[in-house]
């Protein structure tokens, strides 16, 4: 455990340096594509990208649900519909190739963040895999290389990093979603359609809607908790930073505290600031 904490501290220092570099002024023509912009992590990605002056092209089932995030904006500023001259919202379904192509047709997308989610009963058992395959196809068609994909602790070879109770959930009530997440990640493995892209698979620990801490620990031991705002910051670095150190890697990330685990399961964490506790 001590070795993991030392690794975590060292990697956090270098990660923060790279995240700072990612915040540098970007060319005004640059766009970032966000898939899952209405979800709690996708809202953070969208908001933070706009705050950096980037153009955002977002594919959404319901564009009216692209709202300000609780973590970065606080309760008073959260859940307000985002309207910005740099935000281009497209109504569509990520599992339909023609809808995905809308995001890339202008030819100015420099990076992609995939933060797809939703209940399996609502989106289907293969939405993550099918949707991400469509995104990969369009990236190749339009010569876009950089992509960050948010999955979860417990996928792939990170199963050992999940706490025991989460492993139980993965094997029972969450088995369908984890099958989809694992198949989604496999798209970037050797021989997969996304293997030659500049991908980063981001595996966060217990997600919360707390304020951003500004610290991200890339860990090898048991995962801890992390605000979605910090996950979004990390993803923007992965999608945009030319010197990003985790290309074609699967970093597990936690925030301050590292190995403690707190999974926020409140209504507010699931639905946003307007939810009843």
C-alpha positions in Angstrom: 0.0 0.0 0.0 2.8 2.4 0.8 4.4 1.7 -2.5 1.1 2.5 -4.2 0.8 5.8 -2.3 4.4 6.8 -3.3 3.6 6.0 -7.0 0.4 7.9 -6.7 2.1 11.0 -5.3 4.8 11.0 -8.0 2.3 10.4 -10.8 -0.1 13.1 -9.5 2.7 15.7 -9.7 3.4 14.9 -13.3 -0.2 14.6 -14.2 -1.0 18.0 -12.8 1.8 19.5 -14.9 0.3 18.0 -18.0 -3.2 19.1 -17.0 -1.9 22.7 -16.6 -0.3 22.5 -20.0 -3.7 21.4 -21.4 -5.3 24.6 -20.1 -3.0 26.7 -22.3 -4.7 28.9 -25.0 -5.9 26.6 -27.8 -6.3 27.7 -31.4 -9.7 29.4 -31.8 -10.7 27.0 -34.6 -10.3 23.9 -32.4 -13.4 21.9 -31.6 -13.8 19.0 -29.2 -16.5 16.4 -29.6 -18.3 15.2 -26.5 -20.5 12.1 -26.5 -22.6 11.8 -23.4 -22.8 15.5 -22.8 -26.1 15.2 -20.8 -24.6 12.8 -18.3 -23.0 14.0 -15.0 -19.4 13.6 -16.3 -20.2 14.8 -19.8 -21.7 18.0 -18.4 -18.5 18.7 -16.6 -16.4 18.0 -19.8 -18.7 20.3 -21.8 -18.7 23.1 -19.2 -14.9 23.0 -18.7 -14.2 22.9 -22.4 -16.3 26.0 -23.0 -14.6 27.7 -20.0 -11.3 27.2 -21.8 -12.6 28.8 -24.9 -13.0 25.7 -27.0 -15.8 24.9 -29.4 -17.8 21.9 -28.3 -19.8 19.6 -30.6 -22.1 17.4 -28.6 -24.4 14.6 -29.6 -27.3 14.1 -27.2 -30.5 12.2 -27.1 -32.1 15.3 -25.5 -30.1 18.5 -26.1 -32.2 20.4 -23.5 -30.4 18.3 -20.8 -27.0 19.8 -21.5 -26.9 21.8 -18.3 -24.3 23.3 -15.9 -22.7 20.7 -13.6 -23.1 20.6 -9.9 -19.4 20.0 -9.1 -18.0 23.0 -11.0 -20.9 25.4 -10.6 -22.2 24.6 -7.1 -25.9 24.3 -6.2 -26.8 27.8 -7.1 -25.2 27.6 -10.5 -26.1 24.0 -11.4 -28.8 22.6 -13.7 -29.1 25.7 -15.9 -29.4 25.0 -19.7 -26.1 25.7 -21.3 -26.3 28.2 -24.2 -23.1 29.3 -25.7 -22.0 30.5 -29.2 -19.2 27.9 -29.0 -21.6 25.0 -28.2 -23.2 23.1 -31.0 -25.8 20.5 -29.8 -27.0 17.8 -32.1 -30.0 15.6 -31.3 -29.2 12.0 -32.1 -28.4 8.4 -31.2 -24.8 7.4 -30.9 -25.7 3.9 -32.1 -26.6 5.4 -35.5 -23.7 6.1 -37.8 -25.4 8.9 -39.6 -26.0 10.8 -36.3 -22.3 10.4 -35.2 -21.2 11.8 -38.5 -22.9 15.1 -37.8 -20.3 15.8 -35.1 -17.4 15.4 -37.4 -18.7 16.9 -40.7 -17.2 20.4 -40.2 -13.7 18.9 -40.2 -12.4 20.9 -37.2 -12.6 18.3 -34.4 -9.2 17.9 -32.7 -10.2 15.5 -29.9 -13.0 13.4 -28.6 -14.3 12.6 -25.2 -16.7 9.6 -24.8 -18.6 9.7 -21.5 -21.5 7.6 -22.4 -23.8 6.1 -19.8 -27.4 5.4 -18.8 -29.4 2.5 -17.4 -29.2 -0.6 -19.5 -33.0 -0.9 -19.5 -33.1 2.5 -21.2 -30.1 2.4 -23.6 -29.7 -1.3 -24.3 -27.1 -3.9 -23.5 -24.6 -2.9 -26.2 -25.0 0.8 -26.5 -21.5 1.6 -25.2 -19.8 -0.8 -27.6 -22.0 -0.1 -30.6 -21.8 3.7 -30.1 -18.0 3.8 -29.6 -17.5 1.7 -32.7 -19.4 4.3 -34.7 -17.3 7.0 -33.1 -14.1 5.2 -34.1 -15.4 4.8 -37.7 -16.1 8.5 -38.0 -12.8 9.5 -36.4 -11.0 7.4 -39.0 -13.1 8.8 -41.8 -12.4 12.4 -40.8 -8.8 11.8 -39.7 -9.2 12.5 -36.0 -6.7 10.7 -33.8 -7.2 11.7 -30.2 -9.9 10.1 -28.0 -10.5 9.7 -24.2 -13.0 7.1 -23.2 -14.5 7.0 -19.7 -15.2 3.5 -18.5 -14.8 2.4 -14.8 -12.6 0.9 -12.2 -13.1 -2.9 -12.4 -12.9 -3.2 -16.2 -10.2 -5.2 -17.9 -7.2 -5.8 -15.8 -8.3 -3.3 -13.1 -10.7 -5.7 -11.4 -8.2 -6.2 -8.6 -8.3 -2.4 -7.9 -12.0 -2.4 -7.1 -13.1 -2.8 -3.5 -14.8 -6.1 -2.6 -18.3 -4.8 -2.4 -18.0 -3.3 -5.9 -16.7 -6.6 -7.3 -19.9 -8.2 -5.9 -22.0 -5.6 -7.8 -20.0 -6.2 -11.0 -20.8 -9.9 -10.8 -24.5 -9.4 -10.1 -26.7 -6.4 -10.7 -24.0 -4.6 -12.8 -23.0 -7.6 -14.9 -24.6 -6.4 -18.1 -23.1 -2.9 -18.0 -19.7 -4.3 -17.3 -19.9 -6.7 -20.2 -20.6 -3.7 -22.4 -17.8 -1.7 -20.8 -15.3 -4.5 -21.3 -16.4 -4.9 -24.9 -16.1 -1.1 -25.4 -12.5 -1.2 -24.1 -11.7 -4.2 -26.4 -12.3 -1.9 -29.4 -9.0 -0.3 -28.6 -7.0 -3.5 -27.9 -4.6 -5.0 -30.4 -6.6 -6.0 -33.5 -9.5 -3.7 -32.6 -10.8 -1.0 -34.9 -9.5 1.8 -32.5 -6.1 0.2 -31.7 -4.2 2.7 -33.9 -5.8 5.8 -32.5 -4.3 8.0 -29.8 -6.6 6.7 -27.2 -6.7 6.8 -23.4 -9.2 4.7 -21.5 -10.0 6.5 -18.2 -11.0 4.2 -15.3 -12.2 6.4 -12.4 -12.8 5.2 -8.9 -16.0 6.0 -6.9 -17.5 9.0 -8.7 -18.9 11.9 -6.7 -20.4 15.3 -7.6 -18.1 17.2 -5.2 -16.2 20.4 -6.2 -13.1 19.8 -8.2 -10.0 19.2 -6.1 -7.5 19.9 -8.9 -5.6 16.7 -8.0 -5.7 13.4 -9.9 -3.9 10.3 -8.7 -3.0 7.7 -11.2 -2.8 4.6 -9.1 -1.9 1.0 -9.2 -3.5 0.0 -5.9 -7.1 -0.1 -4.7 -9.0 2.8 -6.2 -10.4 5.7 -4.2 -13.1 8.3 -4.9 -12.9 11.2 -7.4 -15.2 14.1 -8.3 -16.6 14.0 -11.8 -15.1 17.5 -12.3 -11.6 16.1 -11.8 -12.4 13.2 -14.2 -13.5 15.7 -16.8 -10.3 17.7 -16.4 -8.2 14.6 -16.9 -10.2 13.7 -20.0 -9.7 17.1 -21.6 -6.0 16.6 -21.0 -6.1 13.2 -22.6 -8.1 14.6 -25.6 -6.0 17.7 -26.2 -2.6 17.7 -24.7 0.1 17.0 -27.3 2.5 15.7 -24.6 -0.1 13.6 -22.8 1.8 10.8 -20.9 -0.9 8.1 -20.9 -1.5 7.6 -24.7 -2.7 4.0 -25.4 -2.9 3.3 -21.7 -5.7 2.6 -19.2 -5.0 4.8 -16.1 -7.1 4.2 -13.0 -7.7 7.5 -11.3 -8.6 8.7 -7.8 -8.6 12.1 -6.2 -7.2 13.2 -2.8 -7.1 10.4 -0.3 -6.2 7.8 -2.9 -7.2 4.5 -1.4 -10.4 5.4 0.5 -13.6 4.6 -1.4 -16.8 6.6 -1.3 -19.4 5.9 -4.0 -21.9 8.7 -4.0 -25.3 7.0 -4.6 -27.5 10.0 -3.6 -30.2 11.2 -5.9 -28.2 14.4 -6.4 -25.2 12.3 -7.6 -27.4 10.5 -10.1 -29.6 13.4 -11.3 -27.9 16.7 -10.5 -28.5 19.6 -8.1 -32.3 19.7 -8.7 -32.8 16.1 -7.4 -34.4 15.5 -4.0 -31.9 14.1 -1.5 
